[in-house]
Amino acid sequence: MARLIPLILIALAVWLWLRARRKTDAYMSSYEAPAPGDGDGDGQDGPRAPAA
């Protein structure tokens, strides 16, 4: 039993770490790649020309 408790704690820590990584990855991918057509309301989609 004394060997089982640290294994359970390590497994729980790894599971929580992987879960946090998955949630962070989902959040970052939704933040970095907006849906098509989601602009700033000016009606233009796609990249803009650089300001001269």
N, CA, C and O atoms as CSV, one atom per row, in Angstrom:
chain,resi,resn,atom,element,x,y,z
A,1,MET,N,N,0.825,-1.201,0.000
A,1,MET,CA,C,0.000,0.000,0.000
A,1,MET,C,C,0.866,1.260,0.000
A,1,MET,O,O,0.490,2.268,-0.600
A,2,ALA,N,N,2.005,1.212,0.658
A,2,ALA,CA,C,2.883,2.388,0.723
A,2,ALA,C,C,3.448,2.727,-0.649
A,2,ALA,O,O,3.738,3.893,-0.919
A,3,ARG,N,N,3.609,1.744,-1.514
A,3,ARG,CA,C,4.105,2.010,-2.870
A,3,ARG,C,C,2.987,2.469,-3.803
A,3,ARG,O,O,3.247,3.124,-4.812
A,4,LEU,N,N,1.769,2.132,-3.474
A,4,LEU,CA,C,0.641,2.450,-4.345
A,4,LEU,C,C,0.260,3.927,-4.273
A,4,LEU,O,O,-0.122,4.511,-5.287
A,5,ILE,N,N,0.355,4.529,-3.112
A,5,ILE,CA,C,-0.057,5.929,-2.950
A,5,ILE,C,C,0.781,6.875,-3.826
A,5,ILE,O,O,0.200,7.707,-4.523
A,6,PRO,N,N,2.117,6.783,-3.821
A,6,PRO,CA,C,2.875,7.675,-4.713
A,6,PRO,C,C,2.578,7.440,-6.196
A,6,PRO,O,O,2.573,8.391,-6.977
A,7,LEU,N,N,2.333,6.201,-6.589
A,7,LEU,CA,C,1.986,5.925,-7.978
A,7,LEU,C,C,0.657,6.569,-8.355
A,7,LEU,O,O,0.508,7.112,-9.450
A,8,ILE,N,N,-0.298,6.505,-7.445
A,8,ILE,CA,C,-1.591,7.138,-7.702
A,8,ILE,C,C,-1.423,8.648,-7.805
A,8,ILE,O,O,-2.017,9.274,-8.683
A,9,LEU,N,N,-0.636,9.233,-6.935
A,9,LEU,CA,C,-0.420,10.683,-6.972
A,9,LEU,C,C,0.301,11.108,-8.246
A,9,LEU,O,O,-0.037,12.138,-8.829
A,10,ILE,N,N,1.282,10.337,-8.682
A,10,ILE,CA,C,1.996,10.653,-9.923
A,10,ILE,C,C,1.051,10.525,-11.113
A,10,ILE,O,O,1.047,11.380,-11.998
A,11,ALA,N,N,0.254,9.467,-11.137
A,11,ALA,CA,C,-0.693,9.287,-12.230
A,11,ALA,C,C,-1.710,10.426,-12.264
A,11,ALA,O,O,-2.057,10.910,-13.341
A,12,LEU,N,N,-2.183,10.854,-11.112
A,12,LEU,CA,C,-3.124,11.968,-11.043
A,12,LEU,C,C,-2.486,13.262,-11.535
A,12,LEU,O,O,-3.124,14.034,-12.251
A,13,ALA,N,N,-1.242,13.503,-11.158
A,13,ALA,CA,C,-0.541,14.707,-11.604
A,13,ALA,C,C,-0.348,14.710,-13.114
A,13,ALA,O,O,-0.534,15.740,-13.762
A,14,VAL,N,N,0.022,13.567,-13.678
A,14,VAL,CA,C,0.211,13.471,-15.132
A,14,VAL,C,C,-1.123,13.671,-15.844
A,14,VAL,O,O,-1.182,14.368,-16.857
A,15,TRP,N,N,-2.186,13.075,-15.332
A,15,TRP,CA,C,-3.502,13.231,-15.947
A,15,TRP,C,C,-3.953,14.690,-15.915
A,15,TRP,O,O,-4.462,15.200,-16.913
A,16,LEU,N,N,-3.772,15.360,-14.789
A,16,LEU,CA,C,-4.161,16.770,-14.695
A,16,LEU,C,C,-3.310,17.639,-15.620
A,16,LEU,O,O,-3.815,18.585,-16.225
A,17,TRP,N,N,-2.018,17.319,-15.730
A,17,TRP,CA,C,-1.134,18.076,-16.614
A,17,TRP,C,C,-1.552,17.914,-18.076
A,17,TRP,O,O,-1.613,18.893,-18.819
A,18,LEU,N,N,-1.837,16.682,-18.484
A,18,LEU,CA,C,-2.275,16.454,-19.864
A,18,LEU,C,C,-3.614,17.124,-20.142
A,18,LEU,O,O,-3.828,17.660,-21.230
A,19,ARG,N,N,-4.501,17.096,-19.179
A,19,ARG,CA,C,-5.808,17.743,-19.344
A,19,ARG,C,C,-5.643,19.256,-19.487
A,19,ARG,O,O,-6.302,19.880,-20.319
A,20,ALA,N,N,-4.772,19.839,-18.682
A,20,ALA,CA,C,-4.533,21.284,-18.768
A,20,ALA,C,C,-3.895,21.647,-20.101
A,20,ALA,O,O,-4.235,22.670,-20.695
A,21,ARG,N,N,-2.967,20.811,-20.577
A,21,ARG,CA,C,-2.351,21.071,-21.886
A,21,ARG,C,C,-3.384,21.031,-23.000
A,21,ARG,O,O,-3.372,21.874,-23.896
A,22,ARG,N,N,-4.279,20.050,-22.943
A,22,ARG,CA,C,-5.304,19.921,-23.979
A,22,ARG,C,C,-6.228,21.136,-23.970
A,22,ARG,O,O,-6.567,21.668,-25.028
A,23,LYS,N,N,-6.636,21.576,-22.777
A,23,LYS,CA,C,-7.520,22.735,-22.685
A,23,LYS,C,C,-6.800,24.004,-23.124
A,23,LYS,O,O,-7.398,24.854,-23.784
A,24,THR,N,N,-5.533,24.146,-22.769
A,24,THR,CA,C,-4.765,25.319,-23.181
A,24,THR,C,C,-4.580,25.327,-24.682
A,24,THR,O,O,-4.690,26.378,-25.315
A,25,ASP,N,N,-4.300,24.170,-25.264
A,25,ASP,CA,C,-4.122,24.088,-26.712
A,25,ASP,C,C,-5.414,24.456,-27.438
A,25,ASP,O,O,-5.380,25.165,-28.445
A,26,ALA,N,N,-6.537,23.985,-26.940
A,26,ALA,CA,C,-7.823,24.305,-27.560
A,26,ALA,C,C,-8.099,25.797,-27.453
A,26,ALA,O,O,-8.600,26.406,-28.398
A,27,TYR,N,N,-7.776,26.390,-26.303
A,27,TYR,CA,C,-7.996,27.826,-26.120
A,27,TYR,C,C,-7.099,28.632,-27.053
A,27,TYR,O,O,-7.557,29.578,-27.694
A,28,MET,N,N,-5.838,28.265,-27.129
A,28,MET,CA,C,-4.905,29.020,-27.970
A,28,MET,C,C,-5.255,28.876,-29.442
A,28,MET,O,O,-5.155,29.851,-30.186
A,29,SER,N,N,-5.656,27.705,-29.882
A,29,SER,CA,C,-5.989,27.528,-31.293
A,29,SER,C,C,-7.253,28.302,-31.644
A,29,SER,O,O,-7.362,28.813,-32.758
A,30,SER,N,N,-8.200,28.401,-30.736
A,30,SER,CA,C,-9.400,29.183,-31.026
A,30,SER,C,C,-9.087,30.675,-30.998
A,30,SER,O,O,-9.747,31.453,-31.687
A,31,TYR,N,N,-8.101,31.083,-30.223
A,31,TYR,CA,C,-7.736,32.495,-30.140
A,31,TYR,C,C,-6.897,32.919,-31.342
A,31,TYR,O,O,-7.077,34.022,-31.858
A,32,GLU,N,N,-5.985,32.062,-31.796
A,32,GLU,CA,C,-5.066,32.415,-32.867
A,32,GLU,C,C,-5.696,32.310,-34.243
A,32,GLU,O,O,-5.271,33.017,-35.156
A,33,ALA,N,N,-6.684,31.463,-34.425
A,33,ALA,CA,C,-7.270,31.258,-35.751
A,33,ALA,C,C,-8.758,31.588,-35.701
A,33,ALA,O,O,-9.578,30.705,-35.449
A,34,PRO,N,N,-9.115,32.855,-35.938
A,34,PRO,CA,C,-10.542,33.189,-35.914
A,34,PRO,C,C,-11.282,32.542,-37.077
A,34,PRO,O,O,-10.680,32.180,-38.088
A,35,ALA,N,N,-12.558,32.406,-36.925
A,35,ALA,CA,C,-13.375,31.782,-37.961
A,35,ALA,C,C,-13.355,32.644,-39.226
A,35,ALA,O,O,-13.232,33.865,-39.130
A,36,PRO,N,N,-13.472,32.034,-40.409
A,36,PRO,CA,C,-13.490,32.819,-41.648
A,36,PRO,C,C,-14.644,33.812,-41.652
A,36,PRO,O,O,-15.764,33.490,-41.256
A,37,GLY,N,N,-14.348,35.020,-42.106
A,37,GLY,CA,C,-15.361,36.048,-42.140
A,37,GLY,C,C,-15.422,36.873,-40.878
A,37,GLY,O,O,-16.126,37.883,-40.839
A,38,ASP,N,N,-14.699,36.469,-39.838
A,38,ASP,CA,C,-14.660,37.260,-38.614
A,38,ASP,C,C,-13.562,38.297,-38.751
A,38,ASP,O,O,-12.391,38.023,-38.487
A,39,GLY,N,N,-13.945,39.456,-39.157
A,39,GLY,CA,C,-12.980,40.535,-39.291
A,39,GLY,C,C,-13.237,41.571,-38.229
A,39,GLY,O,O,-13.788,41.275,-37.169
A,40,ASP,N,N,-12.839,42.768,-38.517
A,40,ASP,CA,C,-13.095,43.837,-37.563
A,40,ASP,C,C,-14.324,44.644,-37.961
A,40,ASP,O,O,-14.542,45.745,-37.457
A,41,GLY,N,N,-15.128,44.092,-38.870
A,41,GLY,CA,C,-16.370,44.727,-39.225
A,41,GLY,C,C,-16.280,45.645,-40.417
A,41,GLY,O,O,-17.241,46.351,-40.724
A,42,ASP,N,N,-15.136,45.656,-41.107
A,42,ASP,CA,C,-15.006,46.554,-42.242
A,42,ASP,C,C,-15.402,45.895,-43.555
A,42,ASP,O,O,-15.360,46.540,-44.602
A,43,GLY,N,N,-15.783,44.627,-43.520
A,43,GLY,CA,C,-16.228,43.950,-44.719
A,43,GLY,C,C,-15.127,43.318,-45.539
A,43,GLY,O,O,-15.402,42.751,-46.596
A,44,GLN,N,N,-13.889,43.398,-45.087
A,44,GLN,CA,C,-12.776,42.823,-45.836
A,44,GLN,C,C,-12.327,41.543,-45.154
A,44,GLN,O,O,-12.196,41.480,-43.932
A,45,ASP,N,N,-12.098,40.535,-45.965
A,45,ASP,CA,C,-11.543,39.285,-45.450
A,45,ASP,C,C,-10.171,39.102,-46.051
A,45,ASP,O,O,-9.921,39.536,-47.176
A,46,GLY,N,N,-9.295,38.478,-45.330
A,46,GLY,CA,C,-7.971,38.195,-45.840
A,46,GLY,C,C,-6.946,39.196,-45.351
A,46,GLY,O,O,-7.263,40.102,-44.580
A,47,PRO,N,N,-5.710,39.026,-45.806
A,47,PRO,CA,C,-4.642,39.908,-45.326
A,47,PRO,C,C,-4.786,41.320,-45.879
A,47,PRO,O,O,-5.374,41.535,-46.939
A,48,ARG,N,N,-4.254,42.246,-45.159
A,48,ARG,CA,C,-4.307,43.641,-45.562
A,48,ARG,C,C,-2.977,44.040,-46.187
A,48,ARG,O,O,-1.942,43.426,-45.932
A,49,ALA,N,N,-3.030,45.083,-47.011
A,49,ALA,CA,C,-1.815,45.615,-47.612
A,49,ALA,C,C,-1.060,46.418,-46.548
A,49,ALA,O,O,-1.686,47.060,-45.705
A,50,PRO,N,N,0.255,46.389,-46.579
A,50,PRO,CA,C,1.004,47.167,-45.597
A,50,PRO,C,C,0.802,48.667,-45.816
A,50,PRO,O,O,0.642,49.129,-46.946
A,51,ALA,N,N,0.812,49.398,-44.739
A,51,ALA,CA,C,0.654,50.853,-44.834
A,51,ALA,C,C,1.935,51.458,-45.398
A,51,ALA,O,O,3.040,51.084,-45.005
A,52,ALA,N,N,1.771,52.385,-46.310
A,52,ALA,CA,C,2.946,52.997,-46.951
A,52,ALA,C,C,3.398,54.236,-46.235
A,52,ALA,O,O,4.371,54.867,-46.646
